[in-house]
Amino acid sequence: CSKIVSNGGVEILCQKIQSVESFELAESVIKALDKISTQSPEAILVSNGLLYLGQIVEFFDKYLQKTILKIMCLLSKAAHTQEEIEQYVLPAVETLINLIRYK
């Protein structure tokens, strides 16, 4: 995971999520982001991963939705400054609330 983070792979993964061409690829990306989120959630956060994950969550089955929600929660916790909260977390808050409420 650290090699992916240090070589800019997180941004590429987040871009792949944004332009989902196949569910298999998206599922693989989500699994990779899940592993990265436990070690380097900040890298995903600053790559707008929180927002991108929120945009695609509804297209997946309950298992992947729970995985995405877990990742989103870890990313939200990784925001340490007011600027990070405003830039990365607040745009995804509505999606998070809806996921928690209805899932």
C-alpha positions as CSV (number, residue, x, y, z in Angstrom):
1,C,0.0,0.0,0.0
2,S,2.8,2.4,0.8
3,K,4.3,2.1,-2.7
4,I,0.9,2.9,-4.2
5,V,0.6,6.0,-2.0
6,S,4.2,7.2,-2.5
7,N,4.0,6.8,-6.3
8,G,0.7,8.7,-6.8
9,G,-1.4,5.6,-7.3
10,V,-4.2,6.8,-5.1
11,E,-5.0,9.7,-7.4
12,I,-5.2,7.2,-10.3
13,L,-7.5,4.9,-8.3
14,C,-9.8,7.8,-7.5
15,Q,-9.9,8.8,-11.1
16,K,-10.8,5.2,-12.1
17,I,-13.7,5.4,-9.6
18,Q,-14.9,8.6,-11.2
19,S,-15.1,7.1,-14.6
20,V,-16.4,3.6,-13.9
21,E,-16.3,1.6,-17.1
22,S,-17.0,-1.8,-15.5
23,F,-18.3,-3.0,-12.2
24,E,-15.4,-5.5,-11.9
25,L,-12.8,-2.7,-12.2
26,A,-14.7,-0.5,-9.7
27,E,-15.0,-3.4,-7.3
28,S,-11.2,-4.0,-7.5
29,V,-10.5,-0.3,-7.0
30,I,-12.8,-0.2,-3.9
31,K,-11.0,-3.2,-2.4
32,A,-7.7,-1.4,-3.0
33,L,-9.0,1.8,-1.4
34,D,-10.3,-0.2,1.5
35,K,-6.8,-1.5,2.3
36,I,-5.2,1.9,1.7
37,S,-7.8,3.6,3.9
38,T,-6.6,1.7,7.0
39,Q,-3.0,2.9,6.6
40,S,-3.1,6.1,4.6
41,P,-6.6,7.6,4.6
42,E,-5.1,11.1,4.1
43,A,-3.9,10.2,0.7
44,I,-7.4,9.2,-0.4
45,L,-8.9,12.2,1.3
46,V,-6.8,14.7,-0.6
47,S,-7.4,12.9,-3.9
48,N,-11.2,13.7,-3.4
49,G,-11.8,10.0,-2.7
50,L,-14.6,10.8,-0.2
51,L,-16.6,12.7,-2.8
52,Y,-16.0,10.1,-5.6
53,L,-17.0,7.2,-3.4
54,G,-20.1,9.0,-2.4
55,Q,-21.0,9.5,-6.1
56,I,-20.9,5.8,-6.9
57,V,-22.1,4.1,-3.7
58,E,-25.7,3.6,-4.8
59,F,-24.6,1.5,-7.8
60,F,-23.3,-1.4,-5.8
61,D,-24.7,-4.2,-3.6
62,K,-25.1,-3.9,0.1
63,Y,-21.7,-5.6,0.9
64,L,-19.8,-3.1,-1.2
65,Q,-21.9,-0.2,0.1
66,K,-20.9,-1.1,3.6
67,T,-17.3,-1.2,2.5
68,I,-17.6,2.2,0.9
69,L,-19.3,3.6,4.0
70,K,-16.4,2.3,6.2
71,I,-13.9,3.9,3.9
72,M,-15.8,7.2,3.9
73,C,-15.9,7.2,7.7
74,L,-12.1,6.6,7.9
75,L,-11.5,9.4,5.4
76,S,-13.7,11.7,7.4
77,K,-11.7,11.0,10.5
78,A,-8.5,11.7,8.6
79,A,-9.4,15.4,8.1
80,H,-7.4,17.2,10.8
81,T,-7.7,20.9,9.8
82,Q,-10.7,23.2,9.2
83,E,-9.5,23.6,5.6
84,E,-9.5,19.8,5.0
85,I,-13.0,19.5,6.6
86,E,-14.4,22.3,4.4
87,Q,-12.7,21.1,1.2
88,Y,-13.0,17.3,1.4
89,V,-15.6,16.3,4.0
90,L,-18.4,18.9,3.9
91,P,-19.1,18.2,0.2
92,A,-19.8,14.5,1.0
93,V,-21.7,15.0,4.3
94,E,-25.2,14.8,2.6
95,T,-24.2,11.5,1.0
96,L,-22.9,10.1,4.3
97,I,-26.0,11.1,6.2
98,N,-28.2,9.5,3.6
99,L,-26.1,6.3,3.7
100,I,-26.3,6.1,7.4
101,R,-30.0,6.9,7.5
102,Y,-31.2,4.5,4.8
103,K,-28.7,1.6,4.6
